[in-house]
Amino acid sequence: MVILTPGFAKDETDSTCLPLQQQLVKALKEINPQLTIIILSFQYPYHTEKYRWFNTMVFPFNGRNKGGLPRLLLRRKLNAALKKIHAQTPIDGLLSFWYGECALVGHRFADKHGLRHFCWILGQDAKKQNSYPRRASLRSGELIALSDFLQTEFERNHGIKPGYLIPAGIDAKQFNATSQERNIDILGVGSLIPLKQYDIFIETVTAIKKKLPSIKAVLIGNGPEMEKLKYLIKKSELETTITVTGELSYTEVLQWMQRAKLLLHPSSYEGFSGVCLEALYAGSHVISFCKAMNQEIEHWHIVKSKEEMKEKAISILKHPATSYKRVTFASMEDIAKKMMGLFL
């Protein structure tokens, strides 16, 4: 199997680069040890020396998201690499992450050589602004949606319904088996970018503090909005209430989740947040604006406004009978089996 991805972990210690994709690759190998997986990483890491990641070969192309002529040259290098791989070890199938440059290259190579190709639609690639669906014209049977929302969103925006739905899952082995004291009331985890709306996180904590003065909150992540958010925290006099950690390793994030009572995820757009699923498995409740699946998911509360988010958070935190049990939506092993089922 050849996996085409915009980026991938630069080494075995890099736990923060696309953890969902990392876990899927590991799970695919675990359920089928004879499977050979080769990863072509288009943009990142920023070098072109191939390397081994947990017994899987990664070929980085150092694209750095350049357009114009560099993108054309990158595409030629990728096609040459695919031809060489196919000549040496015949490819059985290709899997592209996101409907972008990866899907375009994978689709064209697969069609030319009569191979199976699937594209996993993972988030903003379902938006109308994405031009690749018009350029690549992948068939319904090539498309996998990460969630009910993305399946509907993609069909609404591009006129074709993804033929398959494979959601995110969690790797239970990553979590600490011992229970921890839940001494963090509110947790936020994600990239500090405008789309994630962490200004609403701060606004919500400010409102909740008026009802629950002793609350403790933690915001984990890094990004261009960091200084703005720190300013808002200072302006709201929340410096002793909200701790901003910056970027942490994946293991550290899971440890914080197991100490949290509630994950606030105020993103304005979300395909299917792995962070939310991990928080649920860690025993935390989740409040978000975006509803990924049509079905109800236990302890995941969908709200429609900032006021409703504040009220739901207060209700959870104040209620003495609130349960903080683990909730499993899907395991990564099950997700890997579904993915392999398409190729088999």
Buried (B, 14 or more C-beta within 10 A) or exposed (E): BBBBBBBBBBEEEBBBBBBBBBBBBBBBBBBBEEBBBBBBBBBBBEEEEBBEBEEBBBBBBBBEEEEEEEBEEBBEBBBEBBEEBBEEEEBEBBBBBBBBBBBBBBBBBBEEBEBBBBBBBBBBBBEEEBEBBEEBEBEEEBBBBBBBBBBBBBBEBBEBBBBBBBBBBBBEEBBEEEEBEBEBBBBBBBBBBEBBBBBBBBBBBBBBBEEBEEBBBBBBBBBEBBEBBBEBBEEBEBEEBBBBBEBBEBEBBBBBBBBBBBBBBBBEBBBBBBBBBBBBBBBBBBBBBBBBBEEEBEBBBBBEEBEBBBBBBBEBBEEEEBEBEBBEBBBBBBBBBBBBEBBE
